[in-house]
Amino acid sequence: MSRPIFEVIALTAQDAQAAQSGGADRLELVTDMAADGLTPTVAGFAEIRAAVDLPLRVMLRGRVGFEPGSLDELRAAAAALRAEGADEFVFGFLDAQGGPDLAAVRGLAEAVDGCRWTFHRAIDHSADRSAVRDALAELPGLDTFLTAGSPAGVSHGREVLAGELAKAGEPGYRPQILIGGGLCAEHVPELRAAGFDAFHVGGAVRAGGWDSPVDAGRVAHWRALIDG
């Protein structure tokens, strides 16, 4: 079995370097965690890109919540980031009824055509998870769902996650499950034993919340835990 993927949220080049030093495989780049993670600036992306050689998945979100706001602005941000070298992204939007906002998701999928991307935790807040997966099944580039299995976090979503893992390979269930959202260290052994192979953390590798930087030692601890 190949080594599990360990993805860490980075806001700065300092975060990115600490995450790489500690053994992260990939970074999710965001800004403004008070707004649950928005699109970083092109300059911020470029600084992080120059600081590390890890794959970088860049958030495309311009407002709090799961409605897209200005799709034109998001498409322009995607184009500017791609011009700077970004080639992996994170996005996902819901409509007012809790279904996937297909116009917005397809619009960004077109804007990042040729790139791999993650549909983020919008799936956990949707009215029907299976409907989201069915609707997105054929979109090019989608290779990952970031999910806790529940809007309340991994502690409440483990049965849902297990049910989705059991369907791996079926239409809508081919993308990798990246577990994140309330993920705690004590969850990891059970999840690894169940067959999950991708994990995502942010605040758990910071000593003092989002106002403190990523700690390389904490990343290394998670790396060892995930590797078993």
C-alpha positions, 0 to 999 in steps of 0.5 A: 500500500502506498503512503497515505496522503497528508495535506496541511492548510498553509496561509504563509510561506512560513507555514508551508516550510514548516509543513514540508519539514514535518512531512506533509505531502500537499498543502491547501493554500487559503487566506482569512481563516476567520472567513473559513478560508478564501482565495489567496492573493497571487503574490501570496501563492507565488511566495509559497510556491518559491518556498517549497516544492510540495503540490499546492491546492489553491482555494477558490472562494470569495466569500463566507459560506458555500454560495459562489458570489461573483463567478467572474471574479473567481474565474479571473482569480483562477486565471491569474493564479494559473498564470503564476503556476498554480495547477491544483485547486479547491472549490465547491458551491451549493444552491439555496436548496442545498444542492450543488450549484452546477453553474458555478462548479462547472464554470470554475471547472472550465476555468481550471480545465486540465487541473486537478481539483478538490470539492471541499466540505460543501458536501457536508452541508448539502441536502443530499450527499449522494446527489452531489456526487452524482451531479459532479461525477463526470466533471473533468479534473475532480479527483478528491472530496474533502469531507468529515462525513457530517457538518458537525465533524468527523466524530459524527460522520464516521459511519457516513464516511465508511459507507462512501468508502465502501462504494469506491470506484462506483460512479460518483465515488471514484474521487479520493476521500480526503478526511478533514473537519474536526479530525482528531488524532484519536480518530486516525488509527480507526480510520486507517484500519478502515482503509482511508488513505488521505487526511487533512488538518489545519488548526491541529498543527498550530500551537495557538490556533489560527493566529499561530504558525504551523509547527513542524513538530506537530506536523511530524507527529501527525505524519507518524500517526498517519503512517502507523 
